[in-house]
Amino acid sequence: MSAAEILEQIRNLPFREQREVAEQILEECGAFDDELSSEQIAELERRADRLRRNPEAGIPWDQVRAQLKERLRHGRPCPAK
């Protein structure tokens, strides 16, 4: 079975199972570290504070998800900030 065929089968799984497969692959293929660094925590706190001060600047999750799906479907990377 090719990698493309395996990926297609994974895409047909429910999201929760897709995530389980991805996590298991990461654990088996290398160290899986889901702990955030202090820099990452500080950045998340900075972004959350900015959004609390200016909530209209946020993008609804449904819109973000639709944009990500569209980019993934066309193989385009997400823009860097």
C-alpha positions in Angstrom: 0.0 0.0 0.0 1.4 3.4 -0.9 1.7 6.4 1.4 -0.9 8.2 -0.6 -3.4 5.3 -0.1 -2.7 5.2 3.6 -3.2 9.0 3.9 -6.5 8.7 2.0 -7.7 6.1 4.5 -6.6 8.2 7.4 -8.5 11.2 6.0 -11.6 9.1 5.9 -11.4 8.5 9.7 -13.2 10.7 12.2 -11.0 13.6 13.4 -10.4 12.1 16.8 -9.0 8.9 15.2 -6.9 10.9 12.7 -5.3 12.7 15.7 -4.6 9.4 17.5 -2.9 8.0 14.4 -0.8 11.2 14.0 0.2 11.1 17.7 1.2 7.5 17.6 3.3 8.1 14.4 5.0 11.0 16.1 5.7 9.0 19.3 7.1 6.1 17.3 9.2 8.2 14.9 10.7 10.6 17.3 10.3 12.3 20.6 6.8 13.8 21.0 7.0 16.8 23.3 3.7 18.5 23.7 4.9 20.8 26.5 5.0 24.4 25.7 8.1 26.4 26.1 8.1 29.6 28.3 8.4 31.6 25.1 5.4 29.9 23.6 3.3 30.4 26.7 4.3 34.1 26.8 3.3 34.5 23.1 -0.1 32.8 23.7 -0.7 35.1 26.7 0.3 38.2 24.7 -2.1 37.2 21.9 -5.0 36.4 24.4 -4.5 39.8 26.1 -4.5 41.6 22.7 -7.8 39.8 21.7 -9.4 40.6 25.1 -8.6 44.3 24.5 -9.8 44.2 20.9 -12.3 41.3 20.4 -13.5 42.5 17.0 -10.0 41.9 15.7 -10.5 38.1 16.0 -11.6 35.7 13.3 -14.5 33.3 14.0 -13.3 29.7 14.3 -15.6 28.5 11.4 -13.9 31.0 9.1 -10.4 30.0 10.2 -11.3 26.3 9.7 -12.7 26.9 6.2 -9.6 28.9 5.2 -7.3 26.2 6.5 -9.2 23.4 4.7 -9.1 25.4 1.5 -5.3 25.9 1.8 -4.8 22.3 2.6 -6.9 21.2 -0.4 -4.8 23.3 -2.7 -1.5 22.5 -1.1 -0.8 26.1 -0.2 1.1 26.9 3.0 -0.5 29.2 5.6 1.0 32.7 5.5 3.6 33.5 8.1 3.0 36.3 10.5 
